[in-house]
Amino acid sequence: MPKPPKDFSFKSSQRDRIQREIEDFLSRGGQIETVAPGASGAGNRAPGAWRPGAAANPTPPRERIPLDHLLVAIDQRRKPARPAAKTSARKRPRKRLIYDDFGEPLRWEWVDE
C-alpha cells in the first residue's frame, strides 16, 4: 500500500470528500439556501415539510400532556435522606487569642463554648 503524502490527514480527506459531494449536488441542479446566523428551523416548517425521520404524510404534533403529578409521585417514592450523624453533646474546646489593653496579642486561652 502506498504511503500517503506528508500533508495527508484524515481531516483533509474528509474535507475533500465533502467538497466532492457538494459539487456533485450542485451539478445535479441542487441549490444551497443561506440561513441567517442564529435562525432556528424549529416550529416554522410548512405542514408536510420533510425532516429526517418523518413519515411521508406527517401528522400534526399532538398537544403536550402535563406530567407534574408523575414527578411528584417519583419524588415521594425516593428514600428519605439519612439523618446527619449525631454529634456528641459535649463541644470541643477551642483556642482563643487574648489581647492586652493596647490591642497587642497577649496569649492563647482554651475556652469551652
N, C-alpha and C positions, 0 to 999 in steps of 0.2 A: 504494500500500500504506500503510495507516495506521501511524503511529508507535506503538510500544508505550509503555505508561505509564512514568513515570520510575522506579518501583520494580521494573520488569520486568527479569528476568535469566534466563539460561539455567538457573541453579540453581533459581530459583523455579518455572520452567515444568516442569522435571523433577520437582521435589517435588510439584507439583500433579498431574502425570500419574501418579506412583506412588501418591499418595493416592487418586485415582480408581480405579486398578486394585485397590487393597486393598479399597476399599468395594464394588466390583463382585464381587470374590472372596467377600467375606463375605455379600453379598446372595444369592449363589447357593448358600449353605449351607457354604461353606468354613470351616475353623477354623484358628486360628493357635496353634501349640504354643509354649509358653515353655520355653526351654532355659537351664539354669544357666550362668553365665559360666564359661568355661574348659573346658566339656564338649566332648568330641570325638565325632563320629559315626563315626569310622574304626574298623572292626573290630567294632562291636557291632550291625550291621544284621542283621535277621532274614533267613534264607535266602530268596531270591526277592524281596527288597525292591527297589523301584525306585530307581535312581540315574541321573543324567544319563549318557547314552551307553551304558546297559546294554541287553542284549537282553531280549526278553520272558521267556525262560526262561534266566536266567543260570546258567552252570556254576560250580561251586565253584572258588576260586582254586587254581592249581597250586602245588606245593611249589617253593620257590626253589632255584635251581641255583647253587652256589658257582662263581665265575668268577675265583678268585685266580690260577690258572695262566695265564689270558689277560692279566691285569695284569702278571704277571712277564714274559711274552713281549713285551709292549709296551714295558716298561721296558728290556729287553735290546736292542731294536731302535733305541732312541734313540741318537743320535750322542753319543759321549763328549764331555765338556766340554773346551774348548781349554785347554791348559796356560797358566798365567799367563805373561805376558811376562817374559822373563828380565831381571833387574836386573843392572846392572853389578856386578862383584865388588868394585870399589872403592867404599867407603862415602864419602858426602859428609861433610865436616867440619861440626860444629855448634858453636853458641856456648854457653859455659857461664859462669855468673856465679861469680866468685871472691869469697869473703867474708874479712874480716880476723878476728883473734882474738876480737873482740867481737861478731861476727855482722853487722857492717855490710857492705853491698856495697862491694867494692873496685874491681873491673874485670871486663871481659869477656875471655874467653880462647877461642880457637878450638881444638877438640880433635878428633882423628880417633878414631872408635870403630867 
